[in-house]
Amino acid sequence: MQWRSIVVGLVVLRLSVSWVLWLSFGLGPNVSWGFNFPLSFNLHKLDLLFREEKGADLRGNLWSQQIQGHKYEETATTTCAKVGQEAPQRSYLSLFDGDQDEYVRRYSSFPDTLRAKMKGMAKDMFYFGYENYMKYAFPEDELNPIDCEGNDVLGNYSLTLIDTLDTLLVLGNVTEFQRAVKLVIDTVSFDKDSTVQVFEANIRILGSLISAHILLTDPKHPFGDVGFKDYDNELLHLAHDLAIRLLPAFENTSTGIPYPRVNLRFGVPRDSINETCTAGAGSLLVEFGILSRLIGDSTFEWVARRAVRALWNLRSNETGLLGNVVNIQTGQWVGKQSGLGAGMDSFYEYLLKSYILFGENEDYRMFKTAYESIQNHLRRGRESCNKGEGDPPLYVNVNMFSGEIMNTWIDSLQAFFPGLQVLNGNIDDAICLHAFYYAIWKRFGALPERYNWQLQAPDVLFYPLRPELVESTYLLYQATKNPFYLHVGMDILQSLETNAKVRCGYATLHHVVDKSKEDRMESFFLSETCKYLYLLFDEDNPLHKSDKYMFTTEGHVVPVDKRFREKQWDDLSPCEEGALAETEPNSQTPPRNISHCNRIPEERRYALPLKSVYMRQIDHMVGLF
């Protein structure tokens, strides 16, 4: 009788969990342990994972049936079965309930008056956050928008002001941009006893200083003549000073992969861990490379490229995939999960963007190979996005060595990938994947940090105002000019205004269902989220008059300029040639011949001395503090 009681208890427990999900997330009778994923919209229903024939054996096309026991079948060449010639042809428009006439009526146009209204709304959103930061938080790093206070959680170097410099220009506010630049020059110093994340300092601070400097001195004047009298490259010198303070992270590692944190005054902390994520270590090349080519000093590009190559040489023999956490001394993978989200995202992004900027064939070869591995091992669903049988594509998290699914969630950072697909020319796939993330946004008015695609419910419920979905929306609109993406942007803008606005800014959503909030407004909200929303509706922005501009992973504007394709140094040093030449991937062990490159040669560290005017500024800052 005891076993019967246990069985009954398990059945009751399962029914109870289903009932809780039904009540908590409004899933109703659509809850299933498979994945039909119907999502109810206010105006329409987006049924992303419809099936032509229920119960059909579509094998590789039904990733919703591949998760049982974390096993699935694969063909020798692809995870997606071939689409038969008799398969019905479908447009992505068929993902919307109702006939095409209904779609056309709602989404085929976007009036100029509405566009102007949304542009003004995006601008007001930025200034509400920016002005309150300047009023209540500056010179601290971030604004706590509920209590109207500041915090210094990331470095104590006026993070939000620096991170938003080029956004001011994108919005056309030359006067405030010049004032902000002068404020940075007069008040910011990196000579601080602050321990910072190398990755965040690079993309938010170094990237913004470089971007603002380039726009200040750009002879093409895309935003007009924004320079001012007596500007003497101070932003560039600040960037150089910060980069020098980040260099100790690259020393004394057996692989050349940098430590994740560094103290701006004292170098790597004694208690620093020997583990870092792939994105954190492998997403430094754009900013470090631009700095090297601006000042004619190869040091910064050299260390960043060395880290990328070291990670690349640790990829799996079987799958060609990388893990998400690595030991910087042993080269052993601590985290074997391979995906497109946290810990991995910008590594792939910067392989392609580095090639676009610098024209190095090596970067594109790595990206192309990585993209093929992603398609072969992470992508599930039918082969074509908009036609054929089975589930539309989804990118899952897998074991880097076996390719087996490790969990049933995706995270919000993965929403950047449609934008990267646009840059790579894969528009159809980008359209389909973007629709998946937008469907989740429509359901909750935000993207939960993690979403369980099997349970059809959030796993991690907060949303810190991330920009990735907005970025992909903007890039898809630029690629297609389909007014649908203007409607998507309007929906996101209105959701943020309704759900995140508080007394002094916009707050992180603690819970995407009940819309409770956390008292934090991260700098990327102003640097990226507001910027991409504004650009989406500003058809006449100077950036849209040329295809010669690119965005960093933090949304900073950099020109695709021939001067960044020219180097004032030889391609390889003796150390690079021996240790960092392209090798075959390996399963577990680091390259054997890389240890003798673990230190930056003394002559490469400070090749360009700081100008005396900048030293006077540093002395002045020391006197102030």
N, C-alpha and C positions, 0 to 999 in steps of 0.2 A: 504493500500500500504506500510505502514511503516514496517509491519512485514515481507513482502516479501523482502524489502531492507535488513533487518537484516539477513534473511536466506541466501540471495545471498552473503552478506558480509562474513558470517561464512564459506560458501563454498569456497569463494576466499581465505580466510585466511588459511584454511586447505590445499588447493592446493599450496599456497605460501610456507607454512612450509615444505611440502613434497619436493618442488622444491629446497629449501635451503638445506635440508638434502641431496638431490641427488647431489647437487654441492659440498657441504662441505665434505662429507664423502665417496663419490664414491659409494653410495648404489645402484644407477641406478634403473632399473625397479623392483628390488627385495624388495624395501621398502614396508612394509605392517604394518598395525596396529595389526596384529596378530604376529606370530613369526615363520617364516620358517628358518631364520638365515643362509642363504647361505653365505659362506665366500670364496672369491676368493684368491687362493694362486698363487705364481709365477709358481710353478711346478705342482700344482694339486689343487683341490677344496675339502675342508673339509666341507661336508654338515652334520653338527651335528644334525640337527633337521629335518631329512627327514621323510616323512610319506608314508606308504604303500598305503593307500587309502585316497585320498583327500576328505574331507568332512565327513569322518567316525566319528561316535559318540563314542569316546574313553573315554569320561568323565575324570576320574582321571588321565588317561595317558597323556592328553593334557593340561599341565599347561599353555600353550600359550592361552588357551581359558578360563582360570580360573580367570583372573585378572579383567574382566569387573565388575565394581562396587565393586572391592575388595571382591568378593564373590566366593566361590568354594564349591564343594561337597566333602565330606569325608566319607569313610566307617568307621565302628566302630574301626577297627584295624590298618588301614594304609591309606595313601593318594594315594597309587598306586593300581590300579585295578589289579586283578590276570591275569597272562598271560595264554591264552588258550593253550591247547595242540597242536592245529593246527597252532600256531603262527610260522612264519618262524624263523629258527635258523640263527643268524647273529654273525659274529666275529666283533670285533671293527675295524678290517682292512677294513670292508665294508664302514666305514665312509669316506674312501678316494675314490675320483673319479677314474675311470679306473679299470682295472681288477687286480687281486692279483699278477699276474706276473709283472705288472708295479710297484706295491708296493715293491715286493721282489727285483726287479732290483735296486730300488733307496735306500731302507732303510734296507735291510737285512744284510748289511756288512758296516764296517767302517775301512778302511785300517790303518795299524799301522803307516804309514808315516803321514797320516792325523791326527791321534790321537796325535802323537808327536808334530805336528805343532800347533794344538789347545791347547795342554798343554803349549807350549811355549808362545802362544798368551795370554793365561789366566795369566801366570806368568808376562809377560811384562805389561799387563793391571794393575795388582796389583802394580808393582814397579813404574809405571809411576805416579799413584796416591799417593803411599806412599812416594816416594822420593821428590815429589813436596810438599807434606804436611810438611815433615821434613825441607825442604828448605825455604818455604815461610810462613808456618803457626805455626809450633811448637814454643812455648809451648801452643799456643791457642788450642781451642777444635777442630775446623774444618778448612778445606781449602775451600776458595772461588776460584774455579779453573779458572774462566774467568779473574778476576783481579789479580790473584796470590797473595792473601792476606789471613790472618786468621780471624776467628771470635770465640767468646766465648759465644755462645748462650745457651749452655746447662749446664754450671757449672764452667767454668774456671779451669778445672783440666786435661788438656792435653788429652781430651777424645779420639781422634783418635789414638794416640800412644798406650794408654792402650787397647783400643778395638781391636787392631790388633796384640797383642803380640803372641797369639797362631797361628795366620795365618802365621807368619814368620816361625814357626816350621813346620807347614803343608807343606810349600813350601821348607822345608829342609835347611833353612838358619840359622844354629845354631849360627854363629858368630854375625849376626845382632840381633837375638833374645836376646843373652846375653847382647849385647850393649844396646838394648832397655830396658831390665829389669833394668840394672844398672842406665839408665837414669831416669826411673820411680822412683827408690829408692832414687836417689839423688835430684830429682827436684819436685816431686809431694807431696803436702800436702792437706788434706781436711779441715784444719782449716781455712775456708774462709767464708766471709760474702756473700755466694752464695745460692740462693734459687733454688732448683733442683726438678725435677720430681722424686718421689720415684721409680716408675717403671723403668724409663730409667736409673737412677743411678744404680739400682740393676742389670738389665740385661746387660748393657754395661760396667760398671766399676767394680762392685763387682764380677760379673760372670767372667770377663776376668782375674782379679787378682787371683781369686781362681783357674781358669783353668791353668794359667801360673805357679802358685805355685805347683800345683799337677804334671804338666809335668816336672817341674824342679826337683822335689824330687821323682818321680816315680821310684821305684827300677827296674821295668821292662824295662825302657829306650826305649820306643817305637821309639823315634827319635834319638837314640844314647845317649851317655852320655852328656847331655846338661847342667848339673850343673856346677857351677864355685866356685872357692875357696872363702871362707868367706861369702857365702850366708847363712844368719841366719834367714830364714823365714820372711824376710821383707815384701814380697808381702802379706803373710797371715796376718801380723800385720796391713798393710795398709787396707786390706779387713775388718778386725775386727774393725778398727777405723772408717771406712766409715759406717759399719753396725750400730755401736753405734750411729752415728750421724743421722741415718735414724729412729732409734727407737722412737723418740718423735712423729712421724706420727701415731703410733699405740696407743698412750695414749689419754685419755680424749675423746674417741668416745664411744657413748652408745652401739654400736654394735660390736666393735672390728675391724671394717673395717677401714683401715688407711686413713688419709688425703692424698690427691694426691701430695702435695708438702711440702717440709721441708727446712728450712735454715740450712746449715751445721754447723753454729756456734750458732744460737739462737733458733733453734727448729721450731715449726709450726708458720708461720707468723700470725699476729693478724687478717689480712684481708683474711685469707685462707677460701675458700669455703667449704661447707659441702657436696659436691657432688663429686663422683668419678666413673670411669668406672669399669666394672666387670673385664676386663683383667688387668687393672692397679693395682687393689687391690688384685686380686686373682692369680697373676702370680709371686709370690715372693718365693714360697716354695722350688724350686730347689736350688737356690743360698743360701737362708737363711738356708735351711736344711743341705746342704753340709758344710757350715761354722760351724754350730752347732756341727756337727759330727766330724769335723776336730779338733776343739778346746775343745770339751767336755763340751760345754755350751748350754743348751737347749733353752735359751732365744729366739734366732732368729728363730729357727724352730717353737717354741711355738707360737710366735705372727703371723707368716705367716700362720700356720695351723689354728689358731683361725680365721683369716680373711677368709680363704677358707670355713671353716665350717659355718661361719656366712652368707656368700653369699649363700651357698648351702641351708641353712634352709629358705631362702627367695624365693626359686623357687615357681612357680605357682602350686597350687593344681590340676588344670585342665590339664595342658600340661606338667608339669615337667620342663618347660623352665625358664631361667633367663632373665632379662632385661639387657640393656647395660649401664645404669647410675642409681646409687643408692644414697640416702641420708645416710651418715654415722652415723647420729645421730638418725634418726627416723626409718631407715630401709625401707622407702617408695621408690618405684621405680619411679625415675624421668624420665628415658628413658625406655619405655616399648618395644622397638624393640629387638627382639631376632634373631640373625643371626650368621654367622661364621666369619665375618670380623672385622672391627675396633671396639674396645671396648669389644670384646668377644673372639677373636681368641686364644690367648695364655692361657686363663683360661682353655679351654678344653685340649689344648696341655700339660699343666703342670699337669693335673690330671693323664694322662697316664705316662708321663715321671717321675713324682714323684714316681709312683708305680714301674716303671722299676728300678729306682735308690735305693729307700729305702725299697721296698718290703712290704709297708703298705697296707693291704687288703682294708682298708677304701678308699684309693685313687682309687683303681681299681673299687670298687663298685660304687663310684661316677661317674667315667668315663663311665662305662658300662651303668648306668642309663641315664646319659646325652646323650650318643651316641644313645640310643634307642629313646629318646625324639626328638633328631635331625632328625633321620630317619622318625619318625612318623609325625612330624609337619613342618619341614623345607624342606624336600626333595619333589620335584615334578617330575613327569615324570613316565615312565614305570617302572615296578618293577625290571626288569633286565636291566643292562647297555647295553649289546651287543646283545640282542635278544628281540623279541616281537614287538608289535605295539605301536605307540605313540612316544612322545618326549623322548630322552635320559634324564637322571636325571639332575636336577639343584637344588641348595640349595638357597632358597629365604629368604627374611627378613619378619618376621611375628610379630604380636602382641603376647607377651609372655603369655597372659591370654586366648585369644580366638583362636590363631593359624591362624588368618586371615592375608593375605598378606598386608604389610604396604606400600610397594613401589615396583618399577619395576627395581631396580638396584642391582648390585653386586659390591663389591669393590675388589681392587687388593690384599688386605691382605688375602682374602679368598683362594687364590691360595696355601696357606700353607696346606690346608685340605687334598689334595691327599697324601702328605707326611705323615700326621698323620694316614691316612687310611692304608698306607703301614706298619707303625709300629704296627697297630692293626690287620694286616693280611687280610685286605679287598682289595686285589690287583686289582680285576676286576673293582670295583667301582672307585678305584684310577686312573686306566688307563683311564676310561671314563671321569671323571671330569677333569683330567689333560688335555685331548684333548680339552675340552671346553676353558680353559684359553689359551692354546697354539694357538688355532684358532684365538683368539682375538689378541694375540701377533703377529701372522703372518700378520694380517691385518694392524696393525699400527707400527710394529717394536718396540713395547713397550706395557705395560699394563696401560691403563688409570686408574687413581685412582678410578673412578666409571664408570661402563658401564651399560647403560640401555638396558636390554635384550628385552624389548618390542619395543622400538624405533630403536634398533640396532645401537646405536650411543653412544659415551661417554657422560656422565653427568658432570664429572670433568676430565679435560683434562691433568693434569700434571702427570709425572712419576718420582719419586725421586730416581731412581736406586734401587728399592726394590728387595729383594732376594727371595721372596716366591716361584715364579714359578721355579726358578733355583733350589731351595732346593728340591721341589717335583720332578723335573726332575732327580736330582742326586739320590734320594732315590728310585725312580722307576727303574732307571737303575741298581742300586745295587740289587734290588729285582728280576728283570726279566732278566738282561743282554741282553736286546733287543737293538741292535744297533740303532734303531729308536731314542732312547733318546740321543745318541751321536750326531745325526743329529739335534735334537732339541737344544742341548747345543751349537752346532756350530752356529746355526741360531741366538740364543740369543747373543752369544759372538760377532758375526759380526755386529749385529744390534747395540749393545752398542758402538762398535768401530766406526761405521759409524755415528751414530746419537748423541752420548753423549760426544765424546772426544773433548776437547778444549785445550787451550794453556798449562795449568798447571794441568790437571787432567780430570775428567769426571763430567759433569754437569747435574743437574736435568733437565729433559725435561719439559718445561712450557706447551707445547702443543704437544700432540702426533701426531697430523696430520701435522702441519707445521714445527714441530721439533725445534721451538724456545726454548730458554734455560733460566734457572735461575742460578744465580751464587752461587751454593751450592753443595758440595759433602758430604753427610752425612757419618758418620763413618761406618754404616752398609754396605756400598758399599765395603769397604776393608775387613771388618770383616766377611761378609757373602757372598755377591754376587760373589766376586772374589774367595773366598775360595771354594765355592761349584762348580764353574766352573772349577777351577783347579783340584779338587778331581774327578770330572766327567771324566776327561781325563787322570788322573794319576793312572793307573791300579795298579802300584806297591807301592802306598803310604803305609807307615806303618799302617795307620788306617784301611786299607783293609785286613790286615793279621790277624785281630781279630774282633770278633763281640762284644767286650767288651767295646766299646766306644759309647758315645751318644753325641748329640749336644744340647745345650741349645737353647732357642728361639732366642738368638742373635748369634747362630752359634759357641759358644765356646765349645771346646772339654773337656768332662769329662769322666773318666772311670766308667764303671759299676763294682764297686768294693765291695767286701764283707764288707769292713770297713765302708761303708756308710749304711750298713744294721744292724749295731751294734750301740746301744745307751748306753751312760754312765749315764742314768737317768731313772727314772720310767716313764711309759707311760703317766700317768695322774696326774696332781696336783688336789687338792680338788676343785679349781676353775674350771678347765677343765671338771672334771667329772660332775659337776652340770650344767654348762652352755653350754657345747659344745658337749655333747653326741648327737648321731644321733637322729633327730626328723623328724616328718612328715613335708613336705613342707607346706607353707602357702601362701595365696594370697596377702596379703597386709602388715601385721604387723610383726615386728621383734620378735625374741624369747623374751619372757617376763623375762627370768631369766639370761640374758646375761650382764645386766648393771653392776653387781658387779665385772665383769672381765675387766672393762674398763681401769684399770691401771696395768702396769707391776710391779709386786712386786719388792721392792727395791733390795732385795738380788739377783734378776735375771738379773739386768741390766748390771753389770760390773763384772761378775763372774770370768773372766780371765783378770788379770791386764796386761796392756801393758808392754812389756819387757823394761828394762832400755836402751837397745841399740836403741830401737825405739823412746823412749822419747828424747834421745840425738839428734836423727835425726829431730824430731819435733822442738826442741830448735834451731837447726841449720837453719831450714827453716824459723822460725820466725825471726831470725837474718838477713836472706837474704832479706826478704820482709818487 
